[in-house]
Amino acid sequence: MFSARRLASPLACSLLTLSAAACTPGTPHQDAKPPSTKPSASSDGKDSTLRLSDSISRLKVARESRSGYERDKFRLWTDEDHDGCDTRKEVLLAEAVKKPRQGKGCKLTGGSWRSYYDDKTVTDARKLDIDHVVPLAEAWDSGASKWTAQRREQYANDLGSERSLVAVSLGPNRTKGDKDPAEWMPPAKDATCTYVADWVSAKLRWKLTVDRAERTKLQKEAAGCPGTNTTLTPAP
């Protein structure tokens, strides 16, 4: 599987084709160029760059239901391109600030990562989770319950969007659990705009809905992110 992550530096952020979100100024993921403040569309008519507030307005509001959810209904950490590195390791390789050594069977040693949820540097891959920005249970609640098993597998291993999956510290990710932004936000203050943009982009990419409390929280936080854009690319 060709991964859009291969094209992005670990410190780069949105505004790449297939990328998810623009960054909060001053965060470790800040792009070299300031994000554009003007909406635009790509030449193929499929990708569009929108202000964060405009992206939120595109989200469909619906009631959520967790009926029938089981984590096992999302097959995790596949190796679609058969290169020996599963999804977890592909994300670790792509997001490393200092690249780890890659041994037989894609065994990774060394390296360092920046966890943007808590703004901490991590030097042991075992102390990182690969987080689904929109958790699996939340995806189920907001539309994935109607998907095929194959579609849920694609979602769980989405390497086609740079910010759908992120390497983050164990602590904040375990605290987050299955919560949406109305219930949890990253503890690092500079992470707010990046996280909201990542969340909105993932939901739009996969045509997932939001509940009213979730949308209200997103709108509130987006008001403090006037320079943040999202680049939207529908999932294949």
SULQUIRA-V848616 format. One line per field, one symbol per residue. phi: phi as a letter, one per 20 degrees, with the letter a starting at -180 (. if undefined). A space follows every 50 residues. Layout:
# SULQUIRA-V848616
phi: ???
This chain:
# SULQUIRA-V848616
phi: .fdfffedffdebgmegmedbfdfgnefefffdfffedfbcffemeebdc fgfffffefeebfdbegnfbgffdfdlecfelendfggffffffeffdff fddfmmfdcmnbcdeffclcecdcgfeddeefgeggfffggdqffeefgf ffffffcfeecgdfccecgfgfffffldfeffdbcgffffegffffffff ffffgdleeceffffffffffffecfeedcddcfff
